[in-house]
Amino acid sequence: MLRLLVLHGPNLNLLGTREPSVYGQMSLLDINKSIARRADELEIAVQTRQSNTEGELVTWIQDARGHFDGIIINPAAYTHTSIAIRDAITAVALPTVEVHLSNIHQREEFRHHSFIAAVAMGQITGFGPTGYLLALEALTAHLNAGGTPSRPRANVKKNRTASRR
């Protein structure tokens, strides 16, 4: 059975009450429940975690090697600032999909750049919570087809859900 790790970055624990006009009204608990339901349908195992701490996210990414087949990550604000998360994703060499609830390319200019995009298989942005489900399907299909990490070169621009916080 495929095992995927879903990581939620800073402030996503406030979903449902944080800027609902941008991020929607669905709570992180509700998003995690929908991820678990879809994972059941896909017959894969999923573990979800959330942290407001960059170092904790890096540790979880590093610990994923040998325990998970792929990673789905919404690095939130760390998307635009964290070389450490980028380097951890590169180091573990697991297929990774970057997800954002809002379309970061339609927002403030400082949100347009992602340090993660160049080391991820792909980026899903702007579809709200559905983006996580699209990432589950895409990553599962990739892995079931015998997919490998297939990342661009670094210089080129039964399920249980555990939640932290």
PEQUIHU-V77727 format. One line per field, one symbol per residue. ss: DSSP state (a for helix, b for strand, c for the rest). A space follows every 10 residues. Layout:
ss: ???
This chain:
ss: ccbbbbbbcc caaaccccca aaaccccaaa aaaaaaaaaa aaccbbbbbb cccaaaaaaa aaaacccccb bbbbcaaaaa ccaaaaaaaa aaccbbbbbb cccaaaccaa acccccaaac cbbbbcccca aaaaaaaaaa aaaacccccc cccccccccc ccccc
